[in-house]
Amino acid sequence: MQTIGEFQLKPIISTLRQLPYYKNHSGVLTIMVQRNGERFSRDPRFFLEKGLDLLKKKFGITLKAGFEIEFTLYTGFDESGNILPLDETVYSETAAFNPKKGGAAEIMDKIVKNLKEQGIEVTMFHAESANGQFEIALEYGDVLNSADNLIFTKETIKHVAALYGVNATFVSKVFANQAANSCHLHLSLWRNGNNITAANSNLHSGKEALEIEDLSEETRKFIAGLLKNLPALCSITMPNPNSYLRLADYCWAGAWKCWGFENREAPIRICSPNGKLTNFEVKCFDGFANPYLGIGAIVFCALEGLENDLSLPPPCNLDPADFETVLEVKNLKLERLPNSLEVTLHHLEKNEVLRKGMQTDLFETFLKIKWHEVEFLKTSKNPVSYLAKRY
């Protein structure tokens, strides 16, 4: 927005809800409109809506989405500004919930209860690998509604934690030598009420090894579009310098440009829960990302794959970082994803698919903000401390 002029925030009434953690208050999401009633060109939700409309009109495809949200609960900072986690437990250790040891049982129970009161279903929650780290998995559904629910979920987590005198942060890399936070996105392709992610909607993964032909033609082209544009796409789905501290080998972070069946080292993982190939996971998505911008960017990259009949390369069914598989990695022509936001922003600047999809106003504004953040965080004595207070 320039010095002169304004836009208005118009409430989306379907998102209006009472906030259980502040009983006398309600929350509502908005769209951004200009005085003449037209949508504001920099509105992230408008960007996603345009992409979804194109996907539906051109290919009859709709998307359903679900999020796995990881976050850190902490009590404050030490004298050096380092985060003090709520606990020092490990993956799924029940001690993380023990109230007699300062555990998070009451906090997590209250978060889940408050989410349910807002119509947001939690399918699972548990203690994660790092100190003070937890994960909440949300029920999948319509992609716009899922993005809305992510906004309300993050707000709920922060505010409920605060009521117990605890802080919550979605910063990716909180502790240098421990597991990082992410916000994995699960997507499935639908047409006429049917899941078309698999080549056969009833495909059962009981066979010893899934093959590329087990994916529908639409899914193959969709993912091919993501892979082609992934170095630029990451600037939007992992939009902070801290995001790239997570991309380490042997951490299930997806540090290589590839895809695979149930390969947790691939940034795009084909999932087959309950024995059925139903969705794929985008691992290069974190808590810094705006869900409307992130999913919108994914849709426009996928549209290139669908429109141009892009071919999906062979799956990576190995750990690409394993030195014993170097020869096979070379045969697959794998390459690492960018190791910094600066590099991904340079890729974005040259990416015509996202430039065209975002259009000039949103594209240029996003770049300006991100380059400013890059330079600003270089001046911070303790970037993690600063980011934890903000995210």
Sine and cosine of phi, psi and omega as CSV:
sin_phi,cos_phi,sin_psi,cos_psi,sin_omega,cos_omega
0.00,0.00,0.68,-0.73,0.01,-1.00
-1.00,0.07,0.04,-1.00,-0.02,-1.00
-0.88,0.48,-0.62,0.78,-0.04,-1.00
-0.96,-0.28,0.67,-0.74,0.01,-1.00
0.96,-0.28,0.14,-0.99,-0.02,-1.00
-0.38,-0.93,0.27,-0.96,0.21,-0.98
-0.80,-0.60,0.25,-0.97,-0.04,-1.00
-0.88,-0.48,0.46,-0.89,0.06,-1.00
-0.98,-0.20,0.88,-0.48,-0.03,-1.00
-0.95,-0.30,0.86,-0.50,-0.08,-1.00
-0.91,0.42,0.60,-0.80,0.14,-0.99
-1.00,-0.07,0.99,-0.16,-0.18,-0.98
-0.85,0.53,-0.52,0.85,-0.02,-1.00
-0.91,0.42,-0.29,0.96,0.01,-1.00
-0.99,-0.11,-0.03,1.00,-0.02,-1.00
-0.91,0.41,0.75,-0.66,0.01,-1.00
-0.40,-0.92,0.47,-0.88,0.14,-0.99
-0.96,0.29,0.63,-0.78,0.02,-1.00
-1.00,-0.02,0.94,-0.35,-0.10,-1.00
-0.87,0.50,-0.48,0.88,-0.03,-1.00
-0.99,0.14,-0.24,0.97,0.12,-0.99
-0.72,-0.69,1.00,0.08,-0.21,-0.98
-0.84,0.54,-0.45,0.89,-0.04,-1.00
-1.00,0.00,0.16,0.99,-0.06,-1.00
-0.76,-0.64,0.45,-0.89,0.07,-1.00
-0.84,-0.55,0.32,-0.95,0.05,-1.00
-0.80,-0.60,0.52,-0.85,0.03,-1.00
-0.50,-0.87,0.61,-0.79,0.09,-1.00
-1.00,0.01,0.31,-0.95,-0.10,-1.00
-0.71,-0.71,0.30,-0.95,0.25,-0.97
-0.95,-0.32,0.35,-0.94,-0.03,-1.00
-0.97,-0.25,0.83,-0.56,-0.03,-1.00
-0.79,-0.61,0.47,-0.89,0.07,-1.00
-1.00,0.08,0.14,-0.99,-0.04,-1.00
-0.87,0.49,-0.53,0.85,-0.02,-1.00
-0.99,0.17,0.05,1.00,0.05,-1.00
1.00,-0.06,-0.20,0.98,0.01,-1.00
-0.97,0.24,0.47,-0.88,0.00,-1.00
-0.91,0.41,0.60,-0.80,0.03,-1.00
-0.95,0.30,0.77,-0.64,-0.15,-0.99
-0.91,0.42,-0.36,0.93,-0.03,-1.00
-0.99,-0.13,0.15,0.99,-0.01,-1.00
-0.95,0.31,0.91,-0.42,-0.02,-1.00
-0.86,0.51,-0.61,0.80,0.00,-1.00
-0.91,0.42,-0.61,0.79,0.04,-1.00
-0.88,0.47,-0.64,0.77,0.03,-1.00
-0.87,0.50,-0.73,0.68,0.02,-1.00
-0.91,0.42,-0.68,0.73,-0.01,-1.00
-0.86,0.51,-0.66,0.75,0.01,-1.00
-0.89,0.45,-0.68,0.74,0.01,-1.00
-0.90,0.44,-0.69,0.73,0.01,-1.00
-0.91,0.42,-0.60,0.80,0.04,-1.00
-0.89,0.45,-0.69,0.73,0.01,-1.00
-0.90,0.43,-0.67,0.75,0.00,-1.00
-0.88,0.48,-0.64,0.77,-0.01,-1.00
-0.96,0.28,-0.72,0.70,-0.07,-1.00
-0.93,0.36,-0.64,0.76,-0.08,-1.00
-0.99,0.13,-0.56,0.83,-0.14,-0.99
-0.77,-0.64,0.00,1.00,0.02,-1.00
0.92,0.39,0.37,0.93,-0.07,-1.00
-0.97,-0.23,0.71,-0.70,0.19,-0.98
-0.89,-0.46,0.31,-0.95,-0.04,-1.00
-0.88,-0.47,0.57,-0.82,0.23,-0.97
-0.88,-0.48,0.53,-0.85,-0.11,-0.99
-0.64,-0.77,0.45,-0.89,0.11,-0.99
-0.57,-0.82,0.52,-0.86,-0.06,-1.00
-0.88,-0.47,0.58,-0.81,0.22,-0.98
-0.93,-0.38,0.92,-0.38,-0.14,-0.99
-0.97,-0.26,0.83,-0.56,0.08,-1.00
-0.95,-0.33,0.60,-0.80,-0.04,-1.00
-0.44,-0.90,0.26,-0.97,-0.02,-1.00
-0.89,-0.46,0.77,-0.63,0.13,-0.99
-0.99,-0.11,0.76,-0.65,-0.03,-1.00
-0.60,-0.80,0.40,-0.92,-0.10,-1.00
-1.00,-0.09,-0.25,0.97,-0.02,-1.00
0.39,-0.92,-0.50,-0.86,-0.06,-1.00
-0.75,-0.66,0.51,-0.86,0.09,-1.00
-0.99,0.12,-0.10,-1.00,-0.07,-1.00
-0.90,0.44,-0.39,0.92,0.01,-1.00
-1.00,-0.04,0.02,1.00,0.01,-1.00
1.00,0.05,0.15,0.99,0.01,-1.00
-0.99,0.12,0.54,-0.84,-0.05,-1.00
-0.94,0.33,0.68,-0.74,0.07,-1.00
-0.97,-0.23,0.96,-0.26,-0.07,-1.00
-0.93,0.37,0.40,-0.92,0.00,-1.00
-0.90,0.44,-0.55,0.83,-0.01,-1.00
-0.58,-0.81,0.11,-0.99,0.04,-1.00
-0.82,-0.57,0.61,0.79,-0.04,-1.00
-1.00,0.02,0.10,-1.00,0.02,-1.00
-0.91,-0.42,-0.12,-0.99,-0.13,-0.99
-0.79,0.61,0.83,-0.56,0.09,-1.00
0.84,0.54,0.35,0.94,0.04,-1.00
-0.96,0.28,0.81,-0.59,-0.07,-1.00
-0.92,0.40,-0.33,0.94,0.04,-1.00
-0.87,0.49,-0.38,0.93,0.03,-1.00
-0.89,0.45,-0.32,0.95,-0.02,-1.00
-0.96,-0.27,-0.08,1.00,-0.09,-1.00
-0.93,0.36,0.94,-0.33,-0.06,-1.00
-0.91,0.43,-0.45,0.89,0.01,-1.00
-0.95,0.31,-0.28,0.96,0.04,-1.00
-0.92,-0.38,0.40,0.92,0.01,-1.00
0.97,0.24,0.35,0.94,-0.04,-1.00
-0.95,0.32,0.07,-1.00,-0.19,-0.98
-0.97,-0.25,0.31,0.95,-0.07,-1.00
-0.82,0.57,-0.78,0.62,-0.04,-1.00
-0.90,0.43,-0.65,0.76,-0.01,-1.00
-0.89,0.46,-0.77,0.64,-0.05,-1.00
-0.92,0.40,-0.66,0.75,0.04,-1.00
-0.87,0.50,-0.66,0.75,-0.01,-1.00
-0.93,0.38,-0.63,0.78,0.04,-1.00
-0.87,0.49,-0.75,0.66,-0.03,-1.00
-0.90,0.45,-0.67,0.74,0.02,-1.00
-0.88,0.47,-0.70,0.72,0.00,-1.00
-0.92,0.40,-0.58,0.81,0.05,-1.00
-0.92,0.40,-0.69,0.72,0.00,-1.00
-0.88,0.47,-0.61,0.79,0.03,-1.00
-0.91,0.41,-0.33,0.94,0.06,-1.00
-0.99,-0.12,0.11,0.99,0.01,-1.00
0.99,0.14,0.29,0.96,-0.01,-1.00
-0.97,-0.26,0.90,-0.44,-0.06,-1.00
-1.00,0.02,0.76,-0.65,0.08,-1.00
-0.98,-0.20,0.82,-0.57,-0.01,-1.00
-1.00,0.02,-0.40,0.91,-0.03,-1.00
-0.19,-0.98,0.52,-0.86,0.23,-0.97
-0.55,-0.84,0.48,-0.87,-0.04,-1.00
-0.28,-0.96,0.26,-0.97,0.11,-0.99
-0.96,0.28,0.67,-0.74,0.00,-1.00
-0.99,-0.16,-0.17,-0.99,-0.18,-0.98
-0.95,0.32,-0.63,0.78,-0.10,-0.99
-0.99,0.11,0.27,-0.96,0.05,-1.00
-0.88,0.48,0.77,-0.64,0.04,-1.00
0.94,0.34,0.19,0.98,-0.10,-1.00
-0.99,-0.13,0.69,-0.73,0.01,-1.00
-0.70,-0.71,0.34,-0.94,0.05,-1.00
-0.75,-0.66,0.64,-0.77,0.11,-0.99
-0.82,-0.58,0.79,-0.61,0.06,-1.00
-0.97,-0.24,0.78,-0.63,-0.02,-1.00
-0.99,-0.16,0.53,-0.85,0.06,-1.00
-0.88,0.48,0.63,-0.78,0.00,-1.00
-0.98,0.19,0.34,-0.94,0.02,-1.00
-0.05,-1.00,-0.25,-0.97,0.05,-1.00
-0.74,0.68,0.70,-0.72,-0.19,-0.98
-0.90,0.44,-0.62,0.78,0.02,-1.00
-0.92,0.39,-0.68,0.73,0.02,-1.00
-0.90,0.44,-0.61,0.80,0.02,-1.00
-0.91,0.41,-0.62,0.78,0.05,-1.00
-0.91,0.42,-0.66,0.75,0.06,-1.00
-0.87,0.49,-0.71,0.71,-0.02,-1.00
-0.89,0.45,-0.55,0.84,0.04,-1.00
-0.89,0.45,-0.67,0.75,0.03,-1.00
-0.86,0.51,-0.76,0.65,-0.02,-1.00
-0.92,0.39,-0.55,0.84,0.01,-1.00
-0.91,0.41,-0.71,0.70,-0.01,-1.00
-0.90,0.43,-0.63,0.77,0.06,-1.00
-0.89,0.45,-0.68,0.73,-0.01,-1.00
-0.89,0.45,-0.71,0.71,0.01,-1.00
-0.85,0.53,-0.74,0.67,-0.03,-1.00
-0.90,0.44,-0.71,0.71,-0.10,-0.99
-0.96,0.26,-0.62,0.78,0.04,-1.00
-0.91,0.41,-0.69,0.73,0.05,-1.00
-0.84,0.55,-0.68,0.73,-0.03,-1.00
-0.89,0.46,-0.55,0.83,0.03,-1.00
-0.90,0.43,-0.37,0.93,0.04,-1.00
-0.98,-0.20,0.22,0.98,0.02,-1.00
0.96,0.29,0.40,0.92,-0.04,-1.00
-0.85,-0.53,0.47,-0.88,0.04,-1.00
-0.98,-0.22,0.47,-0.88,0.09,-1.00
-0.79,-0.61,0.65,-0.76,0.05,-1.00
-0.67,-0.74,0.54,-0.84,0.04,-1.00
-0.96,-0.29,0.22,0.97,0.04,-1.00
-0.81,0.59,0.66,-0.75,-0.09,-1.00
-0.91,0.42,-0.88,0.47,-0.08,-1.00
-0.95,-0.31,1.00,-0.09,-0.01,-1.00
-0.99,0.11,-0.70,0.72,-0.03,-1.00
-0.88,-0.48,0.76,-0.65,-0.13,-0.99
-0.86,0.50,-0.57,0.82,-0.11,-0.99
-0.94,-0.33,0.37,0.93,0.01,-1.00
-0.74,-0.67,0.18,-0.98,-0.02,-1.00
-0.86,0.50,0.50,-0.87,-0.07,-1.00
-0.99,-0.16,0.26,-0.97,0.09,-1.00
-1.00,0.00,0.58,-0.82,0.10,-1.00
-0.66,-0.75,-0.06,-1.00,0.07,-1.00
-0.59,-0.81,0.93,0.38,-0.11,-0.99
-0.85,0.52,0.69,-0.73,-0.03,-1.00
-0.95,-0.32,0.82,-0.58,0.07,-1.00
-0.96,-0.27,0.78,-0.62,-0.03,-1.00
-0.83,-0.56,0.55,-0.84,0.15,-0.99
-0.66,-0.75,0.54,-0.84,-0.02,-1.00
-0.99,-0.13,0.70,-0.72,-0.06,-1.00
-0.75,-0.66,0.52,-0.85,0.11,-0.99
-0.55,-0.84,0.81,-0.59,0.02,-1.00
0.80,0.59,0.64,0.77,0.06,-1.00
0.99,0.15,0.06,1.00,-0.02,-1.00
-0.91,-0.41,0.65,-0.76,0.06,-1.00
-0.97,0.26,0.89,-0.45,-0.04,-1.00
-0.94,-0.34,0.37,0.93,0.02,-1.00
-0.89,0.45,-0.66,0.75,0.03,-1.00
-1.00,-0.01,0.38,-0.93,0.03,-1.00
-0.90,0.44,-0.50,0.87,0.08,-1.00
-0.81,-0.58,0.86,-0.51,-0.10,-0.99
-0.86,0.50,-0.34,0.94,0.02,-1.00
-0.97,-0.23,0.26,0.97,-0.07,-1.00
-0.84,0.54,0.80,-0.60,0.04,-1.00
-0.97,-0.25,0.71,-0.71,-0.08,-1.00
-1.00,0.04,0.38,0.92,0.01,-1.00
-0.91,0.41,-0.33,0.94,0.04,-1.00
-0.89,0.46,0.43,-0.90,-0.12,-0.99
-0.87,0.48,-0.62,0.78,-0.03,-1.00
-0.56,-0.83,0.79,-0.62,0.08,-1.00
-0.96,0.27,0.46,-0.89,-0.02,-1.00
-0.82,-0.57,0.26,-0.96,-0.06,-1.00
-0.86,0.51,-0.51,0.86,0.00,-1.00
-0.94,0.34,-0.24,0.97,0.03,-1.00
-0.97,0.25,-0.24,0.97,0.11,-0.99
-1.00,0.03,0.57,-0.82,0.05,-1.00
-0.91,0.41,0.36,-0.93,0.01,-1.00
-0.86,0.52,-0.63,0.77,0.00,-1.00
-0.90,0.43,-0.68,0.74,-0.01,-1.00
-0.91,0.42,-0.65,0.76,0.01,-1.00
-0.87,0.50,-0.72,0.70,0.00,-1.00
-0.93,0.37,-0.62,0.78,0.03,-1.00
-0.84,0.54,-0.79,0.62,-0.04,-1.00
-0.93,0.37,-0.57,0.82,0.04,-1.00
-0.87,0.50,-0.62,0.79,0.05,-1.00
-0.91,0.40,-0.61,0.79,0.04,-1.00
-0.90,0.43,-0.74,0.67,-0.05,-1.00
-0.88,0.48,-0.68,0.73,-0.02,-1.00
-0.86,0.51,-0.62,0.78,-0.10,-0.99
-0.98,-0.20,0.13,0.99,-0.17,-0.99
-0.84,0.54,-0.67,0.74,0.00,-1.00
-0.85,0.52,-0.57,0.82,0.05,-1.00
-0.99,0.14,-0.63,0.78,-0.02,-1.00
-0.85,0.53,-0.59,0.81,-0.04,-1.00
-0.87,0.49,-0.44,0.90,0.01,-1.00
-0.91,0.42,-0.34,0.94,-0.02,-1.00
-0.98,-0.21,-0.58,0.82,-0.01,-1.00
-1.00,0.04,-0.32,0.95,0.11,-0.99
-0.72,-0.69,0.96,0.28,-0.27,-0.96
-1.00,-0.06,0.50,0.86,0.00,-1.00
-0.65,-0.76,0.55,-0.84,0.04,-1.00
-0.80,0.59,-0.58,0.82,0.01,-1.00
-0.89,0.45,-0.46,0.89,-0.03,-1.00
-0.83,0.56,-0.57,0.82,-0.17,-0.98
-1.00,0.09,-0.13,0.99,0.14,-0.99
-0.96,0.29,-0.27,0.96,0.01,-1.00
-0.98,0.18,-0.41,0.91,-0.12,-0.99
-0.98,0.18,0.96,0.27,0.01,-1.00
-0.89,-0.46,0.47,-0.88,0.03,-1.00
-0.92,0.38,0.46,-0.89,0.07,-1.00
0.90,0.44,0.38,0.92,-0.01,-1.00
-0.87,-0.49,0.16,0.99,-0.03,-1.00
0.83,0.55,0.58,0.81,-0.06,-1.00
-0.99,-0.16,-0.31,0.95,-0.01,-1.00
0.98,0.19,0.87,0.49,-0.10,-1.00
-1.00,0.04,-0.07,1.00,-0.04,-1.00
-0.90,-0.43,0.49,-0.87,0.00,-1.00
-0.99,0.15,1.00,-0.02,-0.06,-1.00
-0.29,-0.96,0.04,-1.00,0.11,-0.99
-0.63,-0.78,0.30,-0.95,0.00,-1.00
-0.21,-0.98,0.28,-0.96,0.05,-1.00
-0.99,0.14,0.90,-0.43,0.01,-1.00
0.80,0.60,0.49,0.87,0.01,-1.00
-1.00,-0.08,0.96,-0.29,-0.07,-1.00
-0.98,0.22,-0.05,1.00,0.13,-0.99
-0.99,-0.13,0.08,1.00,0.04,-1.00
-0.98,-0.20,0.69,-0.73,0.01,-1.00
-0.91,0.41,-0.34,0.94,0.10,-0.99
-0.83,-0.56,0.94,-0.35,-0.10,-0.99
-0.91,-0.41,0.83,-0.55,0.08,-1.00
-0.98,0.22,0.80,-0.60,-0.09,-1.00
-0.95,-0.31,0.55,-0.84,0.06,-1.00
-0.68,-0.74,0.91,0.42,0.01,-1.00
-0.91,0.42,0.56,-0.83,0.02,-1.00
0.83,0.56,0.46,0.89,0.08,-1.00
0.98,0.18,0.16,0.99,0.00,-1.00
-0.82,-0.57,0.70,-0.72,0.04,-1.00
-0.98,0.22,0.97,-0.25,-0.16,-0.99
-0.86,-0.52,-0.43,0.90,-0.11,-0.99
-0.36,-0.93,0.12,-0.99,0.13,-0.99
-0.75,-0.66,0.47,-0.88,-0.09,-1.00
-0.96,-0.29,0.74,-0.67,0.12,-0.99
-0.98,-0.18,0.96,-0.27,-0.08,-1.00
-0.99,0.13,-0.39,0.92,-0.02,-1.00
-1.00,0.10,0.86,0.50,-0.02,-1.00
-0.56,-0.83,0.81,-0.59,-0.07,-1.00
-0.73,-0.68,-0.04,-1.00,-0.10,-1.00
-0.95,0.32,-0.17,0.99,0.09,-1.00
-0.98,0.19,-0.35,0.94,-0.16,-0.99
-0.96,0.27,0.65,-0.76,0.22,-0.98
-0.97,0.24,0.86,-0.50,-0.10,-0.99
-0.89,0.46,-0.52,0.86,0.00,-1.00
-0.95,0.32,-0.68,0.73,0.06,-1.00
-0.91,0.41,-0.70,0.72,-0.07,-1.00
-0.90,0.44,-0.78,0.63,0.00,-1.00
-0.94,0.35,-0.59,0.81,0.05,-1.00
-0.86,0.51,-0.69,0.72,0.03,-1.00
-0.90,0.44,-0.64,0.77,0.05,-1.00
-0.87,0.50,-0.69,0.72,-0.02,-1.00
-0.89,0.45,-0.70,0.71,-0.03,-1.00
-0.93,0.36,-0.56,0.83,0.09,-1.00
-0.92,0.40,-0.65,0.76,0.02,-1.00
-0.91,0.42,-0.60,0.80,0.02,-1.00
-0.86,0.51,-0.58,0.81,0.05,-1.00
-0.89,0.46,-0.66,0.75,0.02,-1.00
-0.90,0.44,-0.66,0.75,-0.01,-1.00
-0.95,0.32,-0.66,0.75,-0.05,-1.00
-0.95,0.33,-0.55,0.83,-0.08,-1.00
-0.97,-0.26,0.18,0.98,0.03,-1.00
0.77,0.64,0.74,0.67,0.00,-1.00
-0.91,0.41,0.60,-0.80,0.01,-1.00
-1.00,0.00,0.67,-0.74,0.03,-1.00
-1.00,0.09,0.82,-0.57,0.03,-1.00
-0.91,0.41,0.19,-0.98,0.00,-1.00
-0.86,0.51,0.49,-0.87,0.02,-1.00
-0.94,0.33,0.45,-0.89,0.10,-0.99
-0.99,-0.14,0.96,-0.27,-0.03,-1.00
-0.95,-0.31,0.70,0.72,0.01,-1.00
-0.44,-0.90,0.12,-0.99,0.10,-0.99
-1.00,0.07,0.94,-0.35,-0.10,-0.99
-0.89,0.45,-0.31,0.95,-0.03,-1.00
-1.00,0.01,-0.13,0.99,-0.05,-1.00
-0.95,0.31,0.86,-0.51,-0.09,-1.00
-0.88,0.48,-0.43,0.90,-0.02,-1.00
-0.95,0.31,-0.24,0.97,-0.04,-1.00
-0.94,-0.35,0.32,0.95,-0.05,-1.00
-0.82,0.58,-0.69,0.73,-0.04,-1.00
-0.88,0.47,-0.71,0.71,0.00,-1.00
-0.92,0.38,-0.58,0.81,0.06,-1.00
-0.87,0.50,-0.68,0.73,0.01,-1.00
-0.90,0.43,-0.63,0.78,0.03,-1.00
-0.90,0.44,-0.55,0.83,0.05,-1.00
-0.98,0.19,-0.16,0.99,-0.01,-1.00
0.85,0.53,0.70,0.72,0.02,-1.00
-0.97,0.22,0.45,-0.89,0.09,-1.00
-0.62,-0.79,0.44,-0.90,0.01,-1.00
-0.95,0.31,0.49,-0.87,0.16,-0.99
-0.96,0.28,0.38,-0.93,0.03,-1.00
-0.80,0.60,0.57,-0.82,-0.06,-1.00
-0.98,-0.19,0.22,0.98,0.04,-1.00
-0.39,-0.92,0.39,-0.92,0.06,-1.00
-0.90,0.43,-0.58,0.82,0.01,-1.00
-0.83,0.55,-0.70,0.71,-0.03,-1.00
-0.91,0.40,-0.67,0.74,-0.01,-1.00
-0.92,0.40,-0.56,0.83,0.04,-1.00
-0.92,0.40,-0.59,0.81,0.09,-1.00
-0.90,0.44,-0.63,0.77,0.08,-1.00
-0.90,0.45,-0.66,0.75,-0.01,-1.00
-0.89,0.45,-0.67,0.74,-0.01,-1.00
-0.84,0.54,-0.48,0.88,-0.04,-1.00
-0.99,-0.17,0.03,1.00,-0.10,-1.00
-1.00,-0.04,0.94,-0.34,-0.06,-1.00
-0.97,0.25,-0.46,0.89,0.01,-1.00
-0.89,0.45,-0.75,0.66,-0.01,-1.00
-0.97,0.25,-0.54,0.84,0.07,-1.00
-0.88,0.48,-0.71,0.70,0.00,-1.00
-0.93,0.37,-0.67,0.74,-0.03,-1.00
-0.92,0.39,-0.71,0.71,-0.01,-1.00
-0.97,0.26,-0.42,0.91,-0.10,-1.00
0.92,0.40,0.31,-0.95,-0.25,-0.97
-0.82,0.57,-0.74,0.67,-0.10,-0.99
-0.86,0.50,-0.79,0.61,-0.04,-1.00
-0.93,0.37,-0.67,0.74,-0.02,-1.00
-0.87,0.50,-0.78,0.62,-0.05,-1.00
-0.93,0.36,-0.60,0.80,0.02,-1.00
-0.90,0.43,-0.70,0.71,0.01,-1.00
-0.86,0.51,-0.73,0.69,-0.01,-1.00
-0.88,0.48,-0.69,0.72,-0.01,-1.00
-0.87,0.48,-0.70,0.71,-0.02,-1.00
-0.90,0.44,-0.70,0.71,-0.06,-1.00
-0.93,0.36,-0.63,0.78,0.06,-1.00
-0.91,0.42,-0.58,0.81,0.06,-1.00
-0.90,0.43,-0.68,0.73,0.00,-1.00
-0.89,0.45,-0.63,0.77,0.04,-1.00
-0.84,0.54,-0.76,0.65,-0.04,-1.00
-0.94,0.34,-0.62,0.79,-0.02,-1.00
-0.90,0.45,-0.71,0.70,-0.06,-1.00
-0.93,0.37,-0.36,0.93,0.07,-1.00
-0.92,0.40,-0.39,0.92,-0.03,-1.00
-1.00,-0.01,-0.12,0.99,-0.06,-1.00
-0.99,0.16,0.71,-0.70,0.04,-1.00
-0.95,0.30,-0.51,0.86,0.02,-1.00
-0.63,-0.77,0.99,0.13,-0.07,-1.00
-0.84,0.54,-0.61,0.79,-0.04,-1.00
-0.90,0.44,-0.68,0.74,0.03,-1.00
-0.87,0.49,-0.72,0.70,0.01,-1.00
-0.88,0.47,-0.72,0.69,-0.05,-1.00
-0.92,0.39,-0.59,0.81,-0.01,-1.00
-0.88,0.48,-0.57,0.82,0.00,-1.00
-0.96,0.28,-0.42,0.91,-0.08,-1.00
-0.99,-0.11,-0.59,0.81,-0.05,-1.00
-0.92,-0.39,0.00,0.00,0.00,0.00
